Amino acid sequence: MGKDSIFNQIDLIIFDMDGLMFDTEVLAEKIWAKILASHSLVFNKEFLDSIKGRNIADSKVLFEKYYDTNISFLDLKEERNEMLEYELRHNGVPIKKGLIEALNYLKSLNKKIALASSSSKQLILDNLKDTNLTAYFDYIVSGEDFKQSKPNPEIFLNCSKHFNLQPERCLVLEDSKSGIEAAINANMQAVWVPDLVRFDIPSKVIKIKDLTEVLTL
């Protein structure tokens, strides 16, 4: 590790999952499009972008903001989860470029690695099992574990507390706007790896094109 490596000041690296580790956001959007159409609801990209990184409670509020309908968002979400789970279990989990290299590199530095995702715990565990990545992670938390979702920093602060670390000693890898905002709110170093949605970021946020660049941070 070079003298200028950012990891000299970092003890814990926190990974998001969807859109960061696994290329699942495109698939999720296609599934949402099918579900909305089946219920005669208009596909709204702004709505789908707004719920990325959010837990189900916050997503429900956003759904009711964008759609004037009596259809239950919880029912739609359950339908979406079942369809996504089927696709991933039968067709495989698409791994993002550089993920394996980044995990191996961080392990070689003896860094702690956590996964903090707004997805369900079962989906997280299934994805890790099917990609043989479970052993890389020292701690795993899901959106089901917290009342507040990103951009609230609760999920990330839970990770730092688990390892008895100051937030300043933690680095978060995220693709979503809400995730980046949560990392900033947690006073952690945020690294943005863009996926489907592009947005403006503060100057203190590091931007990399893909996970291969984790090795050169």
Secondary structure, 3 states (H helix, E strand, C coil): CCCCCHHHHCCEEEECCECCCECCHHHHHHHHHHHHHHCCCCCCHHHHHHCCCCCHHHHHHHHHHHCCCCCCHHHHHHHHHHHHHHHHHHHCCCECCCHHHHHHHHHHCCCEEEEEECCCHHHHHHHHHHCCCHHHCCEEEEHHHCCCCCCCCHHHHHHHHHCCCCHHHEEEEECCHHHHHHHHHCCCEEEECCCCCCCCCCCCCEECCCHHHHHHC
